[in-house]
Amino acid sequence: MNNPTPIKLVSGQPVPNVDRSVGDPVQIPLFRQYLRIAIRWRLVLAGCLFGCIALALIITLLMAPKYTATSTLEISRDSNRIVNIQGVQQDASIEDQEFYQTQYGLLRARSLSERVVVQLNLADDPAFFAMFHERLPNAIAPLMSNGRAYLSSGHAERVRRAGEVLLKHVGVSPMRMSRLTDISFTSPDAEFSARLVNAWPTECRGW
């Protein structure tokens, strides 16, 4: 009777007979795995892509167009205290820089916007508030019999509200290394935007 062949144990378990001639499985690169997934779901991905493009096109067509008009304003002192020697102009002092920063702030001031409102008679124009989807309380928006203008009651509050609307859509952009500043205004009406940027610098001349 033959003796049985002994089995080596590792941690109490028999060692399996592994064929060492077979190498480890090849690891597929990650980008190839993603590529296979994309090919498998190509129709779904293509449908989502065209759907997003169509939705963006519809939204763009439904949006009201916006028109921006721009005018350029030069800001300068009434008297120039900087002395030129042999054609070389001295650098602007800190006081000059503060002066220009103050002017930029005044261009965005509510008082200036309300002066433009009064000049263009926007506070009594219902079409102006409707253009910017601004709803006024009935207490400050009583209409005349023709429905094209407001009554005098509530005028001061309408001026304030109209000035706030203008400030939301006006832009002040100083040009670097110059005394020029761009005044821009955006609205759904190109003609109105042009009127506004022409009226804004006009009201600044009284400073």
Steps between C-alpha positions, in 0.01 A plus 500: 500500500642835393535779749288813421681810377516760778330838438663818622268722700508880523294646782321169525391498130640291215708686241322488162688381198552831312637506149780757520530511122185707470571875552287754687196639314574818294369819661283702256586875501239721662439715194427187293242394756332841470519474121321165506229645724459800269471276193245282676286802597574711192136539400397620845791743518428634152135552592593691817745718306251596229231553763719749690585684177133524404403622847772767497386616154137527612594698811714734291218565254248564778724745688440869436792665319720740695659812353797678655596856411826661613626856522841625609540771763817693580554590865734793570558762765391861455856614576815298440738528796761264353796697368679399179877550489674463161205308359506233772174468690514390861313190614153549643502542873295300750258791513445474126431126529246567773340762277446251216372229733250751634384584149452131419288467811290802405432348160332211684317722748126471548465879487641503146271219385198685640603815314508298178155363585365851534672617181352218291165507685525128573315509832170577328546252215333159560685355198833556675406290802338235281818473289698397808215294650482732800167477682392807689250502788162645417557777752783653293384401152159659431448520125344788309184442300696430181712238678824634349628695802478508878329764708706744706432315826784266592742678267788524749487128580488413129811714442680305770392163360589601144845616616562159658404330174751710306782423744442127453568526126762775474872426489797726578835375365805726545774459242838425651772763477258763370231745609237333283208299632247292309135535597290208376135409534318179409128470431259317267467819291802615297367855460437534872852378584643766270284772657609397847876503438467841335303641793729359771809714414276805444387493863865473611593839359345679793755360748 
